[in-house]
Amino acid sequence: MKEIRLHGRGGQGVVKASHIVVKAAVRKDGYGQFIPFFGVERKGSPVFGFLRLSDAPIRRKTQVYAPDILVIFDDTLVKLPATYAGLKEGGTVIINSTKTAEELDIPAQAGEIAIVDATGISESLFGKNMPNTSMLGALAKVTDMVDKDALFDEIAEAFGESNRTAAQKAYDTVAITGK
């Protein structure tokens, strides 16, 4: 089982993106679970959620305290202590940014770092900052936890073909480095 913590801001599609990942995992006979966490429920406020993916049934129903992967939808959240808290040694960080890993001050325990301009992709295609489907494209490229075709089909079913295009652009342009 892999545990993922997603960080974003209200209105960026963290919850819907997580539902799409779970549906794609189930589509390919896997198991998925998403537990959202809402503080102040308003657009722009920090939100996060917990995602688990496995090839066996998932019994755990708690928050994710030691994620294997962090998916950060907004690079302004990296200054919050909770963003990188508990990241496992050698864990993966996928972040929406135009900054370098050094500028983002990614912690030493991170193994793989993936940076994608999901905001730029969404603004060019939709005229607004809705990075969720682009971040899913980056997730598909960086991990093998969910089948790319199943994920992209779920994206298209939920949001239309233009969002599949956003996911593909992120898949093609995400920059992956080791620490």
Accessible surface in RSA format (square Angstrom, percent):
REM  Atomic radii and reference values for relative SASA: ProtOr
REM  Chains: A
REM  Algorithm: Lee & Richards
REM  Probe-radius: 1.40
REM  Slices: 20
REM RES _ NUM      All-atoms   Total-Side   Main-Chain    Non-polar    All polar
REM                ABS   REL    ABS   REL    ABS   REL    ABS   REL    ABS   REL
RES MET A   1    98.87  51.2  34.80  23.0  64.07 152.5  34.45  29.3  64.42  85.3
RES LYS A   2    98.27  47.9  98.27  60.3   0.00   0.0  49.31  44.4  48.97  52.2
RES GLU A   3    13.16   7.6  13.16  10.0   0.00   0.0   2.38   4.6  10.78   8.8
RES ILE A   4     0.21   0.1   0.21   0.2   0.00   0.0   0.21   0.2   0.00   0.0
RES ARG A   5    13.89   5.8  13.89   7.1   0.00   0.0   4.29   5.9   9.60   5.8
RES LEU A   6     2.09   1.2   2.09   1.5   0.00   0.0   2.09   1.5   0.00   0.0
RES HIS A   7    10.01   5.5  10.01   7.0   0.00   0.0   2.26   2.3   7.75   9.0
RES GLY A   8     0.00   0.0   0.00   N/A   0.00   0.0   0.00   0.0   0.00   0.0
RES ARG A   9    59.62  25.0  58.97  30.1   0.66   1.6  19.62  26.8  40.00  24.2
RES GLY A  10    14.90  18.4   0.00   N/A  14.90  18.4  11.83  32.5   3.07   6.9
RES GLY A  11    41.99  51.8   0.00   N/A  41.99  51.8  25.46  69.9  16.54  37.0
RES GLN A  12    10.20   5.7  10.20   7.5   0.00   0.0   7.54  16.0   2.66   2.0
RES GLY A  13    17.48  21.6   0.00   N/A  17.48  21.6  14.55  39.9   2.93   6.6
RES VAL A  14     4.94   3.2   1.94   1.8   3.00   7.2   1.94   1.7   3.00   8.1
RES VAL A  15    42.76  28.1  41.57  37.6   1.20   2.9  41.57  36.1   1.20   3.3
RES LYS A  16    87.27  42.6  85.50  52.5   1.77   4.2  41.39  37.3  45.88  48.9
RES ALA A  17     0.00   0.0   0.00   0.0   0.00   0.0   0.00   0.0   0.00   0.0
RES SER A  18     0.08   0.1   0.00   0.0   0.08   0.2   0.08   0.2   0.00   0.0
RES HIS A  19    80.96  44.2  79.37  55.2   1.59   4.1  52.88  54.5  28.09  32.7
RES ILE A  20     2.18   1.2   2.18   1.6   0.00   0.0   2.18   1.6   0.00   0.0
RES VAL A  21     0.24   0.2   0.24   0.2   0.00   0.0   0.24   0.2   0.00   0.0
RES VAL A  22    27.12  17.8  27.12  24.5   0.00   0.0  27.12  23.6   0.00   0.0
RES LYS A  23   113.37  55.3 107.80  66.1   5.57  13.3  62.96  56.7  50.41  53.7
RES ALA A  24     0.02   0.0   0.00   0.0   0.02   0.0   0.00   0.0   0.02   0.0
RES ALA A  25     8.52   7.8   4.13   6.4   4.39  10.0   8.10  11.4   0.42   1.1
RES VAL A  26    83.89  55.2  76.84  69.6   7.05  17.0  76.84  66.8   7.05  19.1
RES ARG A  27    97.16  40.8  66.17  33.7  30.99  73.8  41.77  57.1  55.39  33.6
RES LYS A  28   120.73  58.9  99.03  60.8  21.71  51.7  45.37  40.8  75.37  80.3
RES ASP A  29   132.47  92.8 108.07 107.6  24.40  57.7  35.54  83.6  96.93  96.7
RES GLY A  30    18.75  23.1   0.00   N/A  18.75  23.1  13.06  35.8   5.70  12.8
RES TYR A  31    91.21  42.6  90.14  51.3   1.07   2.8  52.01  39.1  39.20  48.3
RES GLY A  32    21.35  26.3   0.00   N/A  21.35  26.3   0.00   0.0  21.35  47.8
RES GLN A  33    22.78  12.7  17.88  13.1   4.91  11.7  21.10  44.9   1.68   1.3
RES PHE A  34    28.02  14.0   3.71   2.3  24.31  63.3   3.71   2.3  24.31  69.6
RES ILE A  35    45.22  25.7  44.50  33.1   0.72   1.7  45.22  32.6   0.00   0.0
RES PRO A  36    55.60  40.5  41.49  37.8  14.11  51.3  41.49  34.3  14.11  87.7
RES PHE A  37    80.99  40.5  78.32  48.5   2.67   7.0  80.61  48.9   0.38   1.1
RES PHE A  38    91.14  45.6  68.13  42.2  23.02  59.9  68.13  41.3  23.02  65.9
RES GLY A  39    47.47  58.5   0.00   N/A  47.47  58.5  31.65  86.8  15.82  35.4
RES VAL A  40    89.62  59.0  80.34  72.7   9.28  22.4  86.80  75.4   2.82   7.7
RES GLU A  41   139.70  80.2 100.87  76.3  38.83  92.5  32.50  62.9 107.20  87.5
RES ARG A  42   153.26  64.3 139.24  71.0  14.02  33.4  62.89  86.0  90.37  54.8
RES LYS A  43   178.26  87.0 149.99  92.0  28.27  67.3  95.26  85.7  83.00  88.4
RES GLY A  44    33.62  41.5   0.00   N/A  33.62  41.5  25.94  71.2   7.67  17.2
RES SER A  45     7.19   6.1   3.74   5.0   3.45   7.9   6.88  14.6   0.31   0.4
RES PRO A  46    63.51  46.3  54.76  49.9   8.75  31.8  54.76  45.2   8.75  54.4
RES VAL A  47    13.33   8.8  11.97  10.8   1.37   3.3  12.06  10.5   1.27   3.5
RES PHE A  48    51.01  25.5  48.09  29.8   2.92   7.6  48.10  29.2   2.91   8.3
RES GLY A  49     0.00   0.0   0.00   N/A   0.00   0.0   0.00   0.0   0.00   0.0
RES PHE A  50     4.43   2.2   3.58   2.2   0.85   2.2   3.62   2.2   0.81   2.3
RES LEU A  51     0.42   0.2   0.42   0.3   0.00   0.0   0.42   0.3   0.00   0.0
RES ARG A  52     1.18   0.5   1.18   0.6   0.00   0.0   0.31   0.4   0.87   0.5
RES LEU A  53     7.56   4.2   4.80   3.4   2.75   6.9   5.04   3.5   2.52   6.8
RES SER A  54    20.58  17.4   5.74   7.7  14.84  34.2  10.55  22.5  10.02  14.0
RES ASP A  55   132.78  93.0 107.36 106.9  25.42  60.1  41.83  98.5  90.94  90.7
RES ALA A  56    47.17  43.4  45.85  70.7   1.32   3.0  47.17  66.4   0.00   0.0
RES PRO A  57    68.25  49.7  52.50  47.9  15.75  57.3  52.89  43.7  15.37  95.5
RES ILE A  58    18.65  10.6   4.92   3.7  13.72  33.1   7.16   5.2  11.49  31.2
RES ARG A  59   191.27  80.3 171.91  87.6  19.36  46.1  78.05 106.7 113.22  68.6
RES ARG A  60   116.86  49.1 105.91  54.0  10.95  26.1  33.24  45.4  83.62  50.7
RES LYS A  61   143.40  70.0 120.98  74.2  22.41  53.4  92.37  83.1  51.03  54.4
RES THR A  62    72.20  51.4  65.66  66.6   6.54  15.6  66.81  89.7   5.39   8.1
RES GLN A  63    69.83  39.0  65.24  47.7   4.58  10.9  12.05  25.7  57.77  43.8
RES VAL A  64     2.44   1.6   0.00   0.0   2.44   5.9   0.53   0.5   1.91   5.2
RES TYR A  65   152.98  71.4 139.01  79.1  13.96  36.3 109.61  82.4  43.37  53.5
RES ALA A  66    41.72  38.4  40.03  61.8   1.68   3.8  40.03  56.4   1.68   4.5
RES PRO A  67     0.00   0.0   0.00   0.0   0.00   0.0   0.00   0.0   0.00   0.0
RES ASP A  68    20.96  14.7  17.90  17.8   3.06   7.2   6.20  14.6  14.75  14.7
RES ILE A  69     8.05   4.6   8.05   6.0   0.00   0.0   8.05   5.8   0.00   0.0
RES LEU A  70     0.00   0.0   0.00   0.0   0.00   0.0   0.00   0.0   0.00   0.0
RES VAL A  71     2.97   2.0   2.97   2.7   0.00   0.0   2.97   2.6   0.00   0.0
RES ILE A  72     0.00   0.0   0.00   0.0   0.00   0.0   0.00   0.0   0.00   0.0
RES PHE A  73     0.21   0.1   0.21   0.1   0.00   0.0   0.21   0.1   0.00   0.0
RES ASP A  74    21.32  14.9  18.38  18.3   2.93   6.9   4.77  11.2  16.54  16.5
RES ASP A  75    25.04  17.5  22.59  22.5   2.46   5.8   1.09   2.6  23.96  23.9
RES THR A  76    81.08  57.7  63.43  64.3  17.66  42.1  70.04  94.1  11.04  16.7
RES LEU A  77     2.36   1.3   2.36   1.7   0.00   0.0   2.36   1.7   0.00   0.0
RES VAL A  78    20.51  13.5   8.31   7.5  12.20  29.4   8.31   7.2  12.20  33.1
RES LYS A  79   174.51  85.1 143.99  88.3  30.52  72.7 110.55  99.5  63.96  68.1
RES LEU A  80    77.56  43.2  75.38  53.9   2.18   5.5  75.45  53.0   2.11   5.7
RES PRO A  81   122.67  89.4  99.17  90.4  23.50  85.4 112.77  93.1   9.90  61.5
RES ALA A  82    58.42  53.7  52.81  81.5   5.61  12.8  55.72  78.5   2.70   7.1
RES THR A  83     1.30   0.9   1.18   1.2   0.11   0.3   0.00   0.0   1.30   2.0
RES TYR A  84    26.56  12.4  24.61  14.0   1.95   5.1  24.73  18.6   1.83   2.3
RES ALA A  85    50.93  46.8  39.45  60.9  11.47  26.1  50.49  71.1   0.44   1.2
RES GLY A  86    40.13  49.5   0.00   N/A  40.13  49.5  26.12  71.7  14.01  31.4
RES LEU A  87     7.96   4.4   0.00   0.0   7.96  20.0   0.00   0.0   7.96  21.4
RES LYS A  88    83.90  40.9  78.49  48.2   5.41  12.9  52.59  47.3  31.30  33.3
RES GLU A  89   148.43  85.2 120.04  90.8  28.39  67.6  63.95 123.7  84.48  69.0
RES GLY A  90    47.76  58.9   0.00   N/A  47.76  58.9  26.27  72.1  21.50  48.2
RES GLY A  91     5.71   7.0   0.00   N/A   5.71   7.0   5.71  15.7   0.00   0.0
RES THR A  92    17.11  12.2  17.11  17.3   0.00   0.0   0.00   0.0  17.11  25.9
RES VAL A  93     0.00   0.0   0.00   0.0   0.00   0.0   0.00   0.0   0.00   0.0
RES ILE A  94     0.00   0.0   0.00   0.0   0.00   0.0   0.00   0.0   0.00   0.0
RES ILE A  95     0.00   0.0   0.00   0.0   0.00   0.0   0.00   0.0   0.00   0.0
RES ASN A  96     6.48   4.5   4.15   4.0   2.33   5.6   0.12   0.3   6.36   6.1
RES SER A  97     6.82   5.8   0.00   0.0   6.82  15.7   5.12  10.9   1.70   2.4
RES THR A  98   112.92  80.3  76.03  77.1  36.89  87.9  53.98  72.5  58.94  89.1
RES LYS A  99    91.30  44.5  85.42  52.4   5.87  14.0  46.57  41.9  44.73  47.6
RES THR A 100    71.65  51.0  66.53  67.4   5.12  12.2  68.33  91.8   3.31   5.0
RES ALA A 101    18.11  16.6  14.31  22.1   3.80   8.6  14.62  20.6   3.49   9.2
RES GLU A 102   147.70  84.8 121.31  91.8  26.40  62.8  75.39 145.8  72.31  59.0
RES GLU A 103   111.40  64.0  82.62  62.5  28.78  68.5  40.05  77.5  71.35  58.3
RES LEU A 104     1.39   0.8   0.59   0.4   0.79   2.0   0.99   0.7   0.40   1.1
RES ASP A 105   118.36  82.9 108.62 108.1   9.74  23.0  29.99  70.6  88.37  88.1
RES ILE A 106     6.34   3.6   0.00   0.0   6.34  15.3   0.00   0.0   6.34  17.2
RES PRO A 107    29.93  21.8  19.40  17.7  10.53  38.3  29.93  24.7   0.00   0.0
RES ALA A 108    89.26  82.1  68.61 105.9  20.65  47.0  69.85  98.4  19.41  51.4
RES GLN A 109    48.80  27.3  45.59  33.3   3.21   7.6  12.76  27.2  36.04  27.3
RES ALA A 110     3.63   3.3   0.00   0.0   3.63   8.2   0.00   0.0   3.63   9.6
RES GLY A 111    24.85  30.6   0.00   N/A  24.85  30.6  22.54  61.9   2.31   5.2
RES GLU A 112    63.41  36.4  61.86  46.8   1.55   3.7  17.73  34.3  45.68  37.3
RES ILE A 113     3.13   1.8   2.83   2.1   0.30   0.7   2.83   2.0   0.30   0.8
RES ALA A 114     0.00   0.0   0.00   0.0   0.00   0.0   0.00   0.0   0.00   0.0
RES ILE A 115    28.74  16.4  25.22  18.8   3.51   8.5  25.22  18.2   3.51   9.5
RES VAL A 116     3.49   2.3   0.42   0.4   3.07   7.4   3.49   3.0   0.00   0.0
RES ASP A 117    57.30  40.1  52.20  52.0   5.10  12.1  22.32  52.5  34.98  34.9
RES ALA A 118     0.00   0.0   0.00   0.0   0.00   0.0   0.00   0.0   0.00   0.0
RES THR A 119    34.40  24.5  34.40  34.9   0.00   0.0  28.55  38.3   5.86   8.9
RES GLY A 120    25.79  31.8   0.00   N/A  25.79  31.8  20.40  56.0   5.39  12.1
RES ILE A 121    18.84  10.7  15.89  11.8   2.95   7.1  18.06  13.0   0.78   2.1
RES SER A 122     0.10   0.1   0.10   0.1   0.00   0.0   0.10   0.2   0.00   0.0
RES GLU A 123    86.75  49.8  76.29  57.7  10.46  24.9  21.01  40.6  65.74  53.7
RES SER A 124    85.27  72.1  43.59  58.2  41.69  96.0  50.71 108.0  34.56  48.4
RES LEU A 125    61.73  34.4  30.72  22.0  31.01  78.0  32.81  23.0  28.92  77.8
RES PHE A 126    57.88  29.0  26.64  16.5  31.24  81.3  35.65  21.6  22.22  63.6
RES GLY A 127    66.43  81.9   0.00   N/A  66.43  81.9  31.36  86.1  35.07  78.6
RES LYS A 128   120.95  59.0 115.11  70.6   5.84  13.9  69.97  63.0  50.97  54.3
RES ASN A 129    59.58  41.1  44.51  43.0  15.07  36.3  17.93  43.1  41.66  40.3
RES MET A 130    52.47  27.2  52.26  34.6   0.21   0.5  49.48  42.1   3.00   4.0
RES PRO A 131     0.00   0.0   0.00   0.0   0.00   0.0   0.00   0.0   0.00   0.0
RES ASN A 132     3.29   2.3   3.29   3.2   0.00   0.0   0.00   0.0   3.29   3.2
RES THR A 133     0.40   0.3   0.40   0.4   0.00   0.0   0.22   0.3   0.18   0.3
RES SER A 134     0.21   0.2   0.21   0.3   0.00   0.0   0.00   0.0   0.21   0.3
RES MET A 135     0.43   0.2   0.20   0.1   0.23   0.5   0.20   0.2   0.23   0.3
RES LEU A 136     2.95   1.6   2.95   2.1   0.00   0.0   2.95   2.1   0.00   0.0
RES GLY A 137     0.00   0.0   0.00   N/A   0.00   0.0   0.00   0.0   0.00   0.0
RES ALA A 138     0.00   0.0   0.00   0.0   0.00   0.0   0.00   0.0   0.00   0.0
RES LEU A 139     2.77   1.5   2.77   2.0   0.00   0.0   2.77   1.9   0.00   0.0
RES ALA A 140     9.86   9.1   0.04   0.1   9.83  22.4   0.08   0.1   9.78  25.9
RES LYS A 141    89.44  43.6  69.25  42.5  20.20  48.1  34.42  31.0  55.02  58.6
RES VAL A 142    19.12  12.6   0.22   0.2  18.90  45.5   1.07   0.9  18.04  48.9
RES THR A 143    19.30  13.7   7.24   7.3  12.06  28.8  15.20  20.4   4.10   6.2
RES ASP A 144   142.66  99.9 110.82 110.3  31.84  75.3  46.60 109.7  96.06  95.8
RES MET A 145    38.46  19.9  12.32   8.2  26.14  62.2  18.30  15.6  20.16  26.7
RES VAL A 146    10.73   7.1   0.53   0.5  10.20  24.6   5.51   4.8   5.23  14.2
RES ASP A 147    58.90  41.3  44.56  44.4  14.34  33.9  16.85  39.6  42.06  41.9
RES LYS A 148    62.11  30.3  57.23  35.1   4.88  11.6  26.91  24.2  35.21  37.5
RES ASP A 149    96.90  67.9  95.20  94.8   1.70   4.0  25.58  60.2  71.31  71.1
RES ALA A 150     2.32   2.1   0.08   0.1   2.23   5.1   1.99   2.8   0.33   0.9
RES LEU A 151     0.00   0.0   0.00   0.0   0.00   0.0   0.00   0.0   0.00   0.0
RES PHE A 152     6.55   3.3   6.55   4.1   0.00   0.0   6.55   4.0   0.00   0.0
RES ASP A 153    47.61  33.4  46.90  46.7   0.72   1.7   7.35  17.3  40.26  40.2
RES GLU A 154    10.38   6.0   9.96   7.5   0.41   1.0   0.00   0.0  10.38   8.5
RES ILE A 155     0.00   0.0   0.00   0.0   0.00   0.0   0.00   0.0   0.00   0.0
RES ALA A 156    13.67  12.6   5.23   8.1   8.43  19.2   5.69   8.0   7.98  21.1
RES GLU A 157   121.00  69.5  83.25  63.0  37.75  89.9  48.19  93.2  72.80  59.4
RES ALA A 158    43.41  39.9   6.44   9.9  36.97  84.1  17.30  24.4  26.10  69.2
RES PHE A 159    77.86  39.0  51.08  31.6  26.78  69.7  59.56  36.1  18.30  52.4
RES GLY A 160    29.95  36.9   0.00   N/A  29.95  36.9  27.68  76.0   2.27   5.1
RES GLU A 161   108.24  62.1 102.19  77.3   6.05  14.4  67.32 130.2  40.92  33.4
RES SER A 162    56.11  47.4  47.81  63.8   8.29  19.1  36.49  77.7  19.62  27.5
RES ASN A 163    17.24  11.9  17.24  16.7   0.00   0.0   0.00   0.0  17.24  16.7
RES ARG A 164    68.22  28.6  68.22  34.8   0.00   0.0  30.63  41.9  37.59  22.8
RES THR A 165    59.04  42.0  55.00  55.8   4.04   9.6  33.15  44.5  25.89  39.1
RES ALA A 166     0.15   0.1   0.15   0.2   0.00   0.0   0.15   0.2   0.00   0.0
RES ALA A 167     0.00   0.0   0.00   0.0   0.00   0.0   0.00   0.0   0.00   0.0
RES GLN A 168    58.05  32.5  58.05  42.4   0.00   0.0  34.56  73.6  23.49  17.8
RES LYS A 169    86.72  42.3  85.07  52.2   1.65   3.9  49.36  44.4  37.36  39.8
RES ALA A 170     0.00   0.0   0.00   0.0   0.00   0.0   0.00   0.0   0.00   0.0
RES TYR A 171    50.05  23.4  49.64  28.2   0.41   1.1  14.50  10.9  35.55  43.8
RES ASP A 172    93.12  65.2  61.46  61.2  31.66  74.9  24.76  58.3  68.36  68.2
RES THR A 173    89.07  63.3  64.50  65.4  24.57  58.6  67.82  91.1  21.25  32.1
RES VAL A 174    16.21  10.7   0.10   0.1  16.11  38.8   0.10   0.1  16.11  43.7
RES ALA A 175    57.35  52.7  49.03  75.7   8.32  18.9  55.94  78.8   1.40   3.7
RES ILE A 176    67.11  38.2  37.28  27.8  29.83  71.9  37.28  26.8  29.83  80.9
RES THR A 177    74.12  52.7  66.17  67.1   7.95  18.9  68.22  91.6   5.90   8.9
RES GLY A 178    61.00  75.2   0.00   N/A  61.00  75.2  29.34  80.5  31.66  70.9
RES LYS A 179   130.93  63.9  63.77  39.1  67.17 159.9  72.64  65.4  58.30  62.1
END  Absolute sums over single chains surface
CHAIN  1 A     8269.7       6323.9       1945.9       4615.2       3654.5
END  Absolute sums over all chains
TOTAL          8269.7       6323.9       1945.9       4615.2       3654.5
